């Protein structure tokens, strides 16, 4: 019986990795992405390639041949990693395909907030100005030089954002309980606790994975600690920020504005109240989405799948404990 790869969702230019993988296995696209759909889809599958679909313990139990799960991206919060480890199944991600890409996008959102670029665009397109040389007060921005950027999380992406902030003359502080002080000092970043970061930052950017520890970590209590002139930017994972609290913070001017590329529920509901606010910049989870990053992602996903199909552990193994357990035959 030949080896089989299941791709859970369509991705742009999917034919690239499809052609590569067909040299090693039969490749097919799942007909549905609910748990019940996948229970039947995975019965003879050796490797699953997944974007956002949840890969649960029940799905893995229904796949006796499953040897690996490869996530298109960095976070693996949609995969039951513990269950995979217990069953001897590799879980791999692609942690390095979009580090600079997301850092650049984070800074693009920061600049859009600081200089009111979205509002300015709307003003010109609607021809709503009265006197061209008397710009409206709501379009007045702020300089970045001398402002304080607070990084929540200073891994690869957070560090790349810090480097860019320094180039703009910003002071950078960071909250990351897992970061060694020496690394922060090398980048000229001061480590502080979360309270100090929230109280002192002019811009707060989020760069942490979604875990039980980080889910909902930015809620009403945290938002009330921020300056009323401060901005929040999230290009990490939506559930890290409580959207109902953020809406209240933006509507009542606890903070000056927010830019989100990720949401508690994706796609967000069409009646999401954040859509009605002028002090938001909202984009559809595209911080990673460039031509170059997409090529790196697809190449890496295919390479990881091939390694697993050939009986080798993936290069970017998430659940390293699985190496010490017996693998599926």
N, C-alpha and C positions, 0 to 999 in steps of 0.2 A: 504494500500500500504506500503510495507516494506521500511526501510531506505536504502539509497544507498551511497556508497563511491566511488569516482573516483580518481584513481592514474594517474597522467599525464604522467609519464615516468618510465621506468624500472630502478630499483636501484639494486645494488648487494644484493643477498640473500633476495629478496623481499618477499619470502614465509613466512618469520618470522612475519612481521607485518600483512601480508595477513591473516594468520591463526588466529591471535588474533582478527582482526577486523571482520572476518566472523561470530563470535559469536554474533555480534551486528548489522550487516548490510550486504547487498550484496556488494561485492567488485569487481570492474573491472578496467582494464587498458584502457586508452584512445587509440583510433585507430590512432589519429593524434594530433599534438600539435600546429597547427596554430590556429589563432583566429577563422577562419571559421569552422575548424574541431570541435573546442570545443563548438561553438554556439549550435550545435545539440547534442553533447555529454552530456551537463550539464543539460538538461531540467528537469530531475527528480532526480537530485543529491542533497544530504543533506550536504555532506562534500567533499571538494577537497583537495587532498594531492599533493603538487607540489614541483618540484625541481627547474628547470630553466625556465620552460615555463612561458610566460607572461599571467597573469590573469587580463584582462582588465575590464573596466566598462561594455562594451557590453556583455562580457561573463557572468558577474554577473546578468545583466538584463535578460539574457536568462535562468537563473536558479532560478525560483520562489521559490523553496524549499531550496535553499542554505542557510545554517546557519553558516558555517565556512570554512575557508581556512587555512590549516596547511602547513607551509613551511619546507621542509627537510633542515634545516640549520639555520644560524643566520640572514643573510640579507634578507630583504623583498622588495628589489628594483624592483623585477619583478611582484609585486602585487600592484594594484591600491588601496592603503590602504584608501585613502580619500573616494573613491567611496564605498568601503566596509562599512566604518563607516556610511556613509549617508544611506545605505540600511539596516543597522542593522546586518551586517555580521561580525562574529568574524574573526580576523586574528591572527594566532599564529605562533611563531617560536620556535626554540630550541637553546636558547642562550648559554647554558653551557655545551654542549656535547663535545666540542673540544678546550677548552681554552688552556689547557696545551699542547694538541696535536699540535695545530697550532704554539704555542710559540716554541716548540721543533723544528718544521720544519723550522720556520723562522731562528732559530739559526743554523740549519743544512745548510741552504743556505748561511748564513753569513760566516760560517766556510769554505764552499766550495769556496767562493770568496776569502776569506783572504788567504787560503793556496793553491789555484789553483788546487783543487782536480780533477776537470773534465779534465783540460788540462794534469795533471800528468797521469791520467788514460789512456787518448788517447796516450800519449807518450809511455807508457809501452806496450800497446796493439799493437801499430803500429811498435814497435821496432825501433823507429826513433832516439834513442840516438846515439851519436858518441863515447863518452867516459863516461862510467857509473859513474865515480867519479868526473866528471866535469859537474854538473847539468846546464842546460840552464837557462839563465837569466829570461826567461819568466815564469819559474816555481818558482821563488823566491816569497815567501809569506810575510806576516806581522804578528807580534804578536798582540794579542788582548789586553793584559794587558797595561793599560794606554791610550788606544784609546777611542775616544768619540763616543758613540752610540746616535743617535738622533731618538726619537720615535715621529712619527706623529700620534697622537692619543694614549691615555693612559687609555683605558678602561680595560676590563678584560684581553684580550690577550696582549695588550701593557704592562700592569703591569706585566704579567707573563714573558714577554721577558726581562723586566727591571731586574727582580730577577735573571734570568739566566746570564744576562750581568754582573751584580755585582759579581757573582761567578767567572767570568773570569777576574776580576780586571779592568773592563771598567768603565769609567765615563759615566753617563747616563743623558741626557737632553731630555726634551719633549716639544712638542707644542700641547696643548689641551685647547682651550678656555673655555671648559665646566668642566674642572677638578678643584676641590678645591685644593688650595696650600697645605693644611694639609696632604692630601692623598699622594701627590708627595713627601713631606718631609719624611713621614713614610717609603717610599721606597728608600730614599736617592737620589731622582731625582730632578733636577733643572728645573723649568718651564721657558721657553723662548719663544720669538715670532718666527714665522716661518723663517724669514730672518736670525736670529741669529743661529737657528738650522741648516739651510742649509749651512751657512758659516763655522760653527765650527765642524761639525760632520765628522767623518771618515767613519761611516756607518749610513745610514738613512733607517729606516724600517717604513712601512706604516700599520696602524691599525685603519682605520676609515671606517664607512659605506659609501656606495655610495648614495649621495644625490645631490640635485641641487647645494649645497654649496661646495661639495668636488669633483664633476665631473671636470676633467681636472685641478685640483689644482696644479699638478706638470707638468709644461710645459717648454718651452725653457727658459723663464725668471728665473724660479726656478732652473733649472739644471745648468745654467751658474753661479749661486751663489755658487754652491758646489765646494769643493776642487777637483783639477784634480786627486787626489789620493783617492777620496772617492768612496764608493759603495752604490747603491740603491737596496733595497729589497722590493718587494711587494707581500704579501700574503693576501691582503685584497680584493679589487675589481679592475679589469683591467682599467676601464675608469677613474680612479683617476689619472692615468699617461697618458699623451699624447705620444703615441708610436712613432709618426713621429719625435717629438722633442727628445725623448729618443734615437732613432736610430742615429740622428745627434750628440748627446752628446757622445755616445759610439764610433761612427766612427771617430769623430774628437778629441777624448780624452779630452773632457770637464770633464768627470768623468772616473774613472778607470774601472768600470764594473757595471753590474746589474744582479740581479736574480729575475725572475718573475715566479710566480705560477698562475697568472691570467692575462687576456689580454683584450684589448678593445673589441675585437670580439672573442667569444668562440663558437666552436673551432677556433683558428686563421687560417688565410689563409695559404695554403701550401707554398706560395711564400713570406711569411712575411720576410722582410729584416733582422729582428733581428736574424733569424736562421743562417745567414751567418757570424755572428760575433763570434770571439773567446773569447771576454770578457763578455760573457753572460752565465748564467746558467738558463735554461728554463725547466719548468716541467708542467704537464697537470692538474692543479687545484687539487692537491692531498694533500695539507697541512693538511687537516682534516682527511685523509684517513688512519686510522689504524683499526685493528680488534676491539679494545676496544671502540674507538670513534663511529664506525659504529653501534655497538650493543647499545650504549647509545642513538644514534640518532633514531634508529628504534623503540626502546622501548618508547621513549618520544613522537615520532610522533603518534604512536598507542594510547598511553594514552591520548593525547590531543584530538584526533579524537573521542575517546570513551566519553570523558567528554562532547563534543559538541553534540554528538548523544543522550546523556542522558539529554540534556537540561541545562547543566551547562557551565559556561564560562571556557575557557582553562586556565591552570595554567600560561602559558607564553603568556599573551594577549598583542599584540602589540598596538592595537587601543583601549586604555582604555576608550575613550569617548563613545564607543559603548554601554557601560554599562548604560549610561544615556538616551539612545534612545530606542524606542520600537523595539523589535525583531520580526523577521518573525514568523508567526504561524507555 
